[in-house]
Amino acid sequence: MAGNSKRNIIQLESTAGTGYRYTVTKSRKLHPERIEFKKYDPVVRKHVVFKETK
């Protein structure tokens, strides 16, 4: 998916402690800082904050 593009594949991990992760891409040029999204965690069945991991 991000083979020759300028976007990097990153993982977003749930802050609820469930270990659930989303895989997304981001542009390192536009967003050099670590990102956070509020997304659905199916383990706890509610929306929680997901933070970028290494």
C-alpha positions as CSV (number, residue, x, y, z in Angstrom):
1,M,0.0,0.0,0.0
2,A,2.7,2.5,0.9
3,G,5.5,1.0,-1.2
4,N,6.8,3.9,-3.2
5,S,4.6,6.7,-1.8
6,K,5.6,9.4,0.7
7,R,3.1,7.9,3.3
8,N,4.2,5.7,6.1
9,I,2.3,2.8,7.6
10,I,1.7,3.3,11.3
11,Q,-0.1,1.5,14.1
12,L,-2.6,3.1,16.5
13,E,-2.9,1.3,19.8
14,S,-5.9,1.6,22.2
15,T,-5.3,3.5,25.5
16,A,-7.9,1.3,27.2
17,G,-5.3,-1.3,27.7
18,T,-6.9,-3.9,25.5
19,G,-4.0,-4.2,23.0
20,Y,-6.4,-3.6,20.0
21,R,-4.7,-1.8,17.1
22,Y,-5.6,0.0,13.9
23,T,-3.2,0.2,10.9
24,V,-3.3,3.5,9.0
25,T,-1.0,5.6,6.8
26,K,0.1,9.1,7.4
27,S,2.2,11.7,5.7
28,R,5.4,12.3,7.6
29,K,5.9,15.6,5.8
30,L,2.5,17.0,6.9
31,H,2.3,15.4,10.3
32,P,5.8,14.8,11.8
33,E,4.4,14.5,15.4
34,R,2.7,11.5,16.8
35,I,-1.0,11.4,16.1
36,E,-4.0,10.5,18.3
37,F,-7.5,9.6,17.1
38,K,-10.7,8.8,18.9
39,K,-11.8,5.5,17.4
40,Y,-14.0,2.5,18.3
41,D,-12.4,-0.3,20.4
42,P,-14.5,-3.4,19.9
43,V,-13.1,-5.1,23.0
44,V,-14.5,-2.6,25.4
45,R,-17.3,-1.7,22.9
46,K,-16.9,2.1,23.0
47,H,-14.8,4.9,21.5
48,V,-11.5,5.6,23.1
49,V,-8.3,7.4,22.2
50,F,-5.8,5.6,20.1
51,K,-2.2,6.7,20.1
52,E,0.5,6.1,17.5
53,T,3.1,3.4,18.4
54,K,6.5,2.8,17.0
